[in-house]
């Protein structure tokens, strides 16, 4: 058994030393292209057309991604500076025991998303194979997708980096082919001049908020990977460029397929396989490969981060054990199929919304209150109880979080705002946490941050 597991990843939650970091500019860029070109992001793009005119939708996707990626790279930069995973870093703001809850919730969210995305990849592959051969077996293609995810993730971050370098390049090339075919076969001019709905459910501001929220969905995981970047500059530039290019490809694909499917009197869809496969099975297969690779590249990151979140609570476990167990759970869960999309996806989106205040608290704590310094050794060991607060929990962080989460839930699901709630939730929570910490004079923590800066 030991011979088999010897080659597996031995990643841990301990800080990654600078001399062991492996992600240069291309690796960082590729990783974030692979992360965000994903079927659920394509699915999101579908809702923008015809609620918005096509070029308006593309402009909103571009501008929203450029804005949303700013807090993403700031969050990732904490990982690069400290070498620590995201959920371990939440100890600095929420306390050593207070960080357990967000870590546990993040683990559940990530496993849930691997279920949904594996099923959607299995669905696309099944459609493509059916167009080519007439054979259909969604369960088989779903299982094969998630087995590939587990087989890559179990080798740790180096296995993921090597995979993303190849997958991201392939996805960009194949996406160009798919876009090119659609623009030639279905008239791009008609799509540009397609009328928007008179009473749209999604306005420009709501679409902008959704695009920004997509960037927030990656923030609970970004440090898990960017802690392997060789420099801050490399991490920030690679992440910013990769994430924005990926958003434009994925959401742009969803918006484009949606518009062309409606113009062709088809049922509105996000899936390029449905649009292309019936006319050209070979190119339908190419589109399916894009969807499959997008899920593969994203799910390996989701499973890896789920493992890191788990290890931030149970740090003594070996990396490959929770990876394998959660991978098996993901394979079984993905077979729930339509139930996932009809019920569980809404639940995950809601929990994701409630995670925005967590990110706001961590960013304010690190960049403003702690002056860009965490004592890395103290976060790991807790020997001096620097981040102990009150019985291991920072109550002010939790109070700010609860106010932010209630605000996000109410204005996202009960009384929706015309502007969307993501940006307002982030700003409100940031201010409340900063004010509570200032009022409580807790920023000193009997600790000289300036003299011990990283």
SULKACOR-V772386 format. One record per backbone hydrogen bond with DSSP energy under -0.5 kcal/mol. CO is the residue of the C=O (numbers start at 0). NH is the residue of the N-H. Records with the same first field share a line. If there is no record, write none. Layout:
CO: NH ; NH
This chain:
0: 4
1: 5
3: 6
4: 7
14: 16
16: 19
17: 20
21: 23
22: 229
23: 27
24: 28
25: 29
26: 30
27: 31
28: 32
29: 33
30: 34
31: 35
32: 36
35: 37
37: 40 ; 41
38: 42
39: 43
40: 44
41: 45
42: 46
43: 46
44: 47 ; 48
45: 48
47: 51
49: 196
52: 56
53: 57
54: 58
55: 59
56: 60
57: 61
58: 62
59: 63
60: 64
61: 65
62: 66
63: 67
64: 68
66: 69 ; 70
67: 71
68: 72
69: 73
70: 74
71: 75
72: 76
73: 77
74: 77 ; 78
75: 79
76: 80
77: 81
78: 82
82: 15
84: 88
85: 89
87: 90
88: 91
89: 92 ; 93
90: 94
93: 393
94: 98
96: 99
97: 101
98: 102
99: 103
100: 104
101: 105
102: 106
103: 107
104: 108
105: 109
106: 110
107: 111
108: 112
109: 113
110: 114
111: 115
112: 116
113: 117
114: 118
115: 119
116: 120
117: 121
118: 122
119: 123
120: 124
121: 125
122: 126
123: 127
124: 128
125: 129
126: 130
127: 131
128: 132 ; 133 ; 134
129: 133
136: 140
137: 141
138: 142
139: 143
140: 144
141: 145
142: 146
143: 147
144: 148
145: 149
146: 150
147: 151
148: 152
149: 153
151: 154
152: 155
153: 8
154: 158
155: 159
156: 160
157: 161
158: 162
159: 163
160: 164
161: 165
162: 166
163: 167
164: 168
165: 169
166: 170
167: 171
168: 172
169: 173
170: 174
171: 175
172: 176
173: 177
174: 178
175: 179
176: 180
177: 181
178: 182
179: 183
180: 184
181: 185
182: 187
186: 190
187: 191
188: 192
190: 53 ; 193
196: 199
200: 202
202: 206
203: 207
204: 208
205: 209
206: 210
207: 211
208: 212
209: 213
210: 214
211: 214 ; 215
212: 216
213: 217
214: 217 ; 218
215: 218 ; 219
217: 220 ; 221
220: 223 ; 224
221: 224 ; 225
222: 226
224: 227
225: 228
227: 21 ; 22
230: 234
231: 235
232: 236
233: 237
234: 238
235: 239
236: 240
237: 241
238: 242
239: 243
240: 244
241: 245
242: 246
243: 247
244: 248
245: 249
246: 250 ; 251
247: 251
248: 252
249: 253
250: 254
251: 255
252: 256
253: 257
254: 258
255: 259
256: 260
257: 261
258: 262
259: 263
260: 265
261: 264
269: 271
270: 273 ; 274
271: 275
272: 276
273: 277
275: 278 ; 279
279: 283
280: 284
281: 285
282: 286
283: 287
284: 288
285: 289
286: 290
287: 291
288: 292
289: 293
290: 294
291: 295
292: 296
293: 297
294: 298
295: 299
296: 300
297: 301
298: 302
299: 303
300: 304
301: 305
302: 306
303: 307
304: 308
305: 309
306: 310
307: 311
309: 312 ; 313
312: 314
313: 316
317: 320 ; 321
318: 322
319: 323
320: 324
321: 325
322: 326
323: 327
324: 328
325: 329
326: 330
327: 331
328: 332
329: 333
330: 334
331: 334
332: 335
333: 336
335: 338
336: 339 ; 340
337: 341
338: 342 ; 343
339: 344
342: 346
343: 347
344: 348
345: 349
346: 350
347: 351
348: 352
349: 353
351: 354
352: 355
354: 357 ; 358
355: 359
356: 360
357: 361
358: 362
359: 363
360: 364
361: 365
362: 366
363: 367 ; 368
364: 369
365: 371 ; 372
369: 372
373: 375
374: 378
375: 379
376: 380
377: 381
381: 384
384: 387
386: 95
387: 391
388: 390
389: 392
391: 96 ; 97
392: 389 ; 394
393: 397
394: 398
395: 399
396: 400
397: 401
398: 402
399: 403
400: 404
401: 405
402: 406
403: 407
404: 408
405: 409
406: 410
407: 411
408: 411 ; 412 ; 413
409: 413 ; 414
410: 416
416: 419
420: 424
421: 425
422: 426
423: 427
424: 428
425: 429
426: 430
427: 431
428: 432
429: 433
430: 434
431: 435
432: 436
433: 437
434: 438
435: 439
436: 441 ; 442
437: 440
443: 446
446: 448
447: 451
448: 451
449: 452
